[in-house]
Every structure is written in C-alpha cells, then in structure tokens.
Amino acid sequence: MDCIGVVGAGLMGHGIALQFAVGGYEVSLTDTSEKNLQLARENIDNSLTSLVELGLVDDATASDVPGRIHTIVPMAQAMDKVNFVVEAVYEDLALKQEVFAQLDKVCPPDAVLTSNTSSFMTSQLASSTARPDKVLVANWWNPPFLLPLVEVVRGPDTSDETVETATAIFESVGKKPVVLSKESLGFIGNRMQFALLREALFIVDNGIASAEDVDTVVKTSFGRRLAVAGPFEVFDIAGWDTISKIIDQLFPDLDSTAGIPTSVSEMVSQGELGVKSGSGFYKWDNQSVGALRSRIASTLSMLESMSQET
C-alpha cells in the first residue's frame, strides 16, 4: 500500500488527508507547527463526523481513519517514506517552489510530487526539482472529501507513467481525475469560475443588480442545471444556431476587464475579506457561516449519493 504525504494541513490539506485515509491509505501530514497540526486533527474529526452523519462513510471506516493519519512537523521525517505527495500550502509561487525543492531532497527518489495549486503551472514547480518527470499539478476542489474532481496537469517533462500513477491513485479514493491536454493558467475549472466571477462583479459594480440578486439568479437557474449537465451538453440541446445569435449580440457587451474590479479592491483595502473577517458582500457570524456550510455539504452529499447510484 502506498503511503501518501500531504504538505500543508489547512483548509485543503486536512481534507485531502482525510479523503486518502477514508480510502484506506496511510497518510503522513506535515505543517510548520504542532499547533497547526492539532487544528488539522480537530478539523479532520469534525469533517469525518459530518461524513458519517451524511451517510457517506460508515462507522467501521470512520473508526479506522484517525489511526491512518500521522501528523509530523519536520518535513524530512514526515516525507522520508512516502510514495506520493500532495503539496497544499498557501497559494504563493515562491513558497511552493521552495517546498518542491525541499521535497525533492527528502522524499524517496521514485516518489511522485503533486501540487494542489489552483492557478500555477506544473513547469513553474518542476523546475525546482531534479525529477521534473515525476511532477504534476493535481488541483482538488473544496471540500475535497465531497467534490470528486481533480484536475491533473502535466508539464512538458511529466512522464506518462507519472500521469497514470496519479490518476489511478485518485480513482482509487473515488475521485474523478480530468487530464488536461496542455498547461494553462487556472486549468479548466478556475478559468470558467473566474470568468463567471468577473461578469458577476461587473453586474454589481455597474448597478445592474445586487450581489444577493446575482447569487439568487445563479442558484435558481443555470446553477442547478450545471450540477447535472455541462455547458456543451446544455447548448447542444438548445441548438448552436440559436446560441450563435445570442453570442453575436451578447459577447461584445460582456466584461473584459484585466485588472482587479473596484469593489474587490475597496473591500480588501478596508479589511472586508468575507467570512474570515466577518464581512464581504454579506455580513457573517458563526451561525450564518455554519448554516451556509451545512447547506453546501448536505446538497453536495446528495449529489454524490445520486452519482454513486447511477
């Protein structure tokens, strides 16, 4: 059985460690302090309890999971016997390159090194190692124990064997890996997600509608449809003759701003960062945050259960 290494025990890292442990793997989880790892253990316990309550993990599996996750601070000690690594540190290129250089030194020579980056390209990380053939991006989606997608992005030097190893491991824990044909900033999901965000911000900043109205439109129309059918399936049904006429009218009017929108810049400068600060486009407290997370988790678990039945 492969031993999985996870570097970074935060929002994504603890969830990825949990997913591998639920799938039966031994996991070595490392971070910069014991405090961070203690918080990760608490988050893992809470997330595992939720999975049991949602009916996605049985009691027998849940009782085995904590013993499969080993938390160790020194990276050299945590990663010296792993076969497969997921880096999940803060989204900073210089930091990730430093981590990959360290991993290259302390991991076994045949270990595959992957990054959970949501934007950087494999070639930007592989250059920090002496094993570019064993490096790739594997972008999980949050929460990683509920959303099945992992975007696999090979670099120019990534071997076919590395891609095959990664996709097999992801599939073994119930993930749905999609391998990109070539490198691209933001991959597939974030390019589409941020294109939607740019237009949503344009609508709000130009007084067309409020943030709440934009969210309502997404949640009560195409957002529901996109959970079961992708855009190409949807528009194949609509007919491209019809869609081409809409494109001709609408595309020229869509936002193409390259910079950070004014509303976002102003919120950041005022410390209004969203949930983490208590305010963003909405006001947040523990109750409202808990309600939102519960709603997301219950809906995603329902969709996951439906996908397992089909």
C-alpha positions in Angstrom: 0.0 0.0 0.0 1.3 3.4 -0.9 2.0 6.0 1.8 0.6 9.4 0.9 2.4 12.6 2.0 0.4 15.8 2.4 2.3 19.1 2.9 0.1 21.8 4.5 -2.6 21.0 6.9 -5.0 23.9 6.3 -8.4 24.1 4.6 -7.5 21.8 1.7 -4.6 19.8 3.2 -6.6 18.4 6.1 -9.5 17.5 3.7 -7.2 15.8 1.2 -5.5 13.8 4.0 -9.0 12.7 5.2 -10.0 11.6 1.7 -7.0 9.4 1.4 -7.4 7.9 4.8 -11.1 7.1 4.2 -9.8 5.4 1.0 -7.6 3.1 3.1 -4.2 4.8 2.7 -1.7 5.6 5.4 -1.2 9.4 5.3 1.8 11.5 6.6 0.5 15.0 7.2 3.0 17.8 7.9 2.9 21.6 8.6 5.1 24.2 10.1 3.9 23.8 13.7 2.3 21.4 16.1 -0.4 24.0 16.7 -1.4 23.8 13.0 -1.4 20.0 13.1 -3.6 20.0 16.2 -6.1 22.2 14.5 -5.9 19.9 11.5 -6.7 16.9 13.7 -9.7 18.7 15.1 -10.9 19.7 11.6 -10.5 16.1 10.4 -12.6 14.8 13.3 -15.3 17.3 12.6 -15.3 16.6 8.8 -15.3 12.9 9.5 -18.3 13.2 11.8 -20.1 15.1 9.1 -19.4 12.4 6.5 -20.8 9.8 8.9 -23.9 11.9 9.5 -24.4 12.4 5.8 -24.2 8.7 5.2 -21.1 8.8 3.0 -18.8 7.0 5.5 -19.8 4.0 7.7 -18.9 3.7 11.3 -16.3 1.0 10.8 -14.4 3.1 8.3 -14.7 6.2 10.5 -13.2 4.4 13.5 -10.1 3.4 11.4 -9.4 6.8 9.8 -7.7 8.7 12.7 -5.1 5.9 13.1 -4.2 6.2 9.4 -3.3 9.9 9.6 0.1 10.6 11.1 0.9 14.2 11.9 4.6 15.2 12.0 6.2 18.6 11.9 9.7 18.0 10.4 9.2 17.6 6.7 12.3 15.4 6.4 10.8 13.0 8.9 7.3 13.1 7.5 8.2 12.6 3.9 11.1 10.1 4.0 8.9 7.0 3.2 6.1 8.4 1.1 5.4 7.3 -2.4 3.1 10.1 -3.5 2.9 13.7 -2.2 0.2 16.4 -2.4 1.5 19.9 -1.7 -1.3 22.1 -0.3 0.4 25.2 1.1 -0.5 28.8 0.7 -1.0 30.0 -2.9 2.3 31.7 -3.3 4.6 30.6 -6.1 7.9 31.3 -4.4 6.7 29.3 -1.3 5.6 26.4 -3.4 8.9 26.3 -5.3 10.7 26.3 -2.0 8.6 23.4 -0.8 9.2 21.4 -4.0 12.9 21.9 -3.7 12.8 20.6 -0.1 10.5 17.7 -1.1 12.9 16.7 -3.9 15.7 16.3 -1.3 13.8 14.5 1.4 11.4 12.2 -0.5 12.4 8.8 -1.9 13.7 9.2 -5.5 10.7 7.4 -7.0 8.1 9.5 -5.2 5.6 11.4 -7.3 5.2 15.1 -6.3 2.0 16.9 -7.0 0.7 20.4 -6.2 -2.8 21.3 -5.3 -2.3 24.8 -6.7 -5.4 26.4 -8.2 -3.6 28.5 -10.7 0.2 27.8 -11.2 1.5 25.6 -13.9 3.5 22.4 -13.5 6.5 23.7 -15.3 6.8 26.5 -12.7 7.2 23.9 -9.9 9.0 21.1 -11.7 12.0 23.4 -12.4 12.7 23.5 -8.6 13.4 19.7 -8.6 15.7 17.2 -10.2 12.7 15.0 -11.1 10.6 17.0 -13.5 9.3 13.7 -15.0 7.6 13.0 -11.6 6.0 16.3 -11.0 2.4 17.4 -11.9 -0.4 19.7 -10.7 -3.4 17.9 -9.2 -6.0 20.6 -8.4 -8.6 19.3 -5.9 -11.8 21.2 -5.3 -13.1 22.3 -1.9 -14.4 20.5 0.1 -12.0 17.8 -1.2 -13.9 15.0 0.6 -17.2 15.9 -1.2 -16.3 17.2 -4.6 -15.0 14.5 -6.9 -13.0 16.5 -9.5 -9.2 16.5 -9.5 -7.6 18.4 -12.5 -4.4 16.7 -13.5 -2.0 19.0 -15.4 1.2 17.5 -16.8 4.2 19.7 -17.5 6.4 19.4 -20.6 8.6 16.8 -18.9 6.0 14.9 -16.9 6.1 11.2 -17.9 3.1 9.1 -19.0 3.8 6.8 -16.1 3.5 9.7 -13.6 0.1 10.7 -15.0 -1.1 7.1 -15.0 0.1 6.6 -11.4 -1.7 9.8 -10.2 -5.0 9.1 -12.0 -5.0 5.6 -10.6 -4.5 6.8 -7.1 -7.2 9.4 -7.4 -9.6 7.0 -8.8 -8.9 4.5 -6.0 -10.3 7.0 -3.5 -13.4 7.9 -5.5 -12.1 11.0 -7.3 -12.8 11.9 -10.9 -9.5 13.0 -12.5 -9.5 15.0 -15.7 -6.2 15.2 -17.5 -5.6 18.5 -19.4 -4.1 18.2 -22.9 -1.6 21.0 -22.1 -0.7 23.5 -19.4 -2.9 26.5 -18.9 -3.1 29.1 -16.0 -6.2 28.3 -14.0 -6.7 25.0 -15.8 -10.4 24.3 -16.7 -12.4 25.0 -13.6 -10.9 28.2 -12.4 -10.8 29.8 -15.9 -14.6 29.2 -16.1 -15.3 30.0 -12.5 -13.4 33.3 -12.6 -14.9 34.3 -15.9 -18.3 34.0 -14.2 -17.0 35.9 -11.2 -15.7 38.8 -13.4 -19.1 39.2 -15.0 -20.9 38.9 -11.7 -18.7 41.7 -10.3 -19.3 43.8 -13.4 -23.1 43.4 -12.9 -22.8 44.6 -9.3 -20.3 47.4 -9.8 -22.4 48.8 -12.7 -25.6 48.9 -10.7 -27.4 46.3 -12.8 -28.3 44.1 -9.8 -27.2 43.5 -6.2 -24.8 40.7 -5.1 -27.7 39.0 -3.4 -29.7 39.1 -6.7 -26.8 37.7 -8.7 -26.5 34.8 -6.2 -30.2 34.2 -6.4 -30.1 34.0 -10.2 -27.3 31.6 -10.2 -28.7 29.3 -7.5 -32.2 29.2 -9.0 -31.5 28.9 -12.7 -28.4 27.7 -14.6 -26.5 26.8 -11.4 -28.9 23.9 -10.7 -28.7 22.8 -14.3 -24.9 22.8 -14.3 -24.9 20.3 -11.5 -26.1 17.6 -13.9 -25.2 18.9 -17.4 -22.2 20.8 -18.6 -22.3 23.9 -20.9 -21.6 21.9 -24.1 -24.4 19.4 -23.3 -26.8 22.2 -22.4 -26.1 24.3 -25.5 -26.1 21.2 -27.8 -29.7 20.8 -26.6 -30.5 24.5 -27.2 -29.0 24.4 -30.7 -25.9 26.3 -31.9 -27.9 28.2 -34.5 -29.8 29.9 -31.7 -26.8 30.2 -29.4 -24.7 31.8 -32.2 -27.3 34.6 -32.5 -27.1 35.2 -28.7 -23.3 35.2 -28.9 -23.3 37.7 -31.7 -25.4 40.1 -29.5 -24.0 39.4 -26.1 -20.3 38.7 -26.3 -19.3 42.3 -27.3 -21.1 43.6 -24.2 -19.5 41.1 -21.7 -16.8 42.4 -19.4 -13.2 42.0 -20.4 -11.5 43.9 -17.6 -8.0 42.6 -17.0 -7.5 44.3 -13.6 -9.0 43.7 -10.1 -12.5 45.2 -10.0 -13.0 48.3 -7.9 -15.4 46.7 -5.5 -12.9 43.9 -4.7 -10.0 46.4 -4.3 -12.1 48.6 -1.9 -13.2 45.6 0.2 -9.6 44.3 0.6 -8.2 47.7 1.5 -10.9 48.0 4.2 -10.3 44.5 5.6 -13.6 43.2 4.4 -12.4 39.8 3.3 -15.5 37.7 3.6 -16.1 35.0 6.2 -12.6 35.3 7.7 -13.2 38.9 8.7 -17.0 38.8 9.2 -18.0 40.8 6.2 -17.6 40.9 2.4 -20.6 41.3 0.2 -22.5 39.8 3.1 -22.2 40.1 6.9 -21.1 36.8 8.6 -21.3 35.4 12.1 -20.8 31.8 13.4 -24.4 31.0 12.9 -24.7 32.2 9.3 -21.4 30.6 8.3 -22.4 27.3 9.8 -25.8 27.4 8.0 -24.1 28.1 4.7 -21.5 25.3 5.1 -24.2 22.9 6.2 -26.4 23.7 3.2 -23.4 23.2 0.9 -22.4 20.0 2.5 -25.9 18.4 2.5 -26.5 19.4 -1.1 -23.1 18.1 -2.3 -23.6 14.8 -0.3 -27.0 14.4 -2.0 -25.4 14.8 -5.4 -22.6 12.4 -4.5 -25.1 9.8 -3.4 -27.0 10.2 -6.7 -23.8 9.8 -8.7 -23.0 6.6 -6.9 -26.4 5.2 -7.7 -26.2 5.8 -11.4 
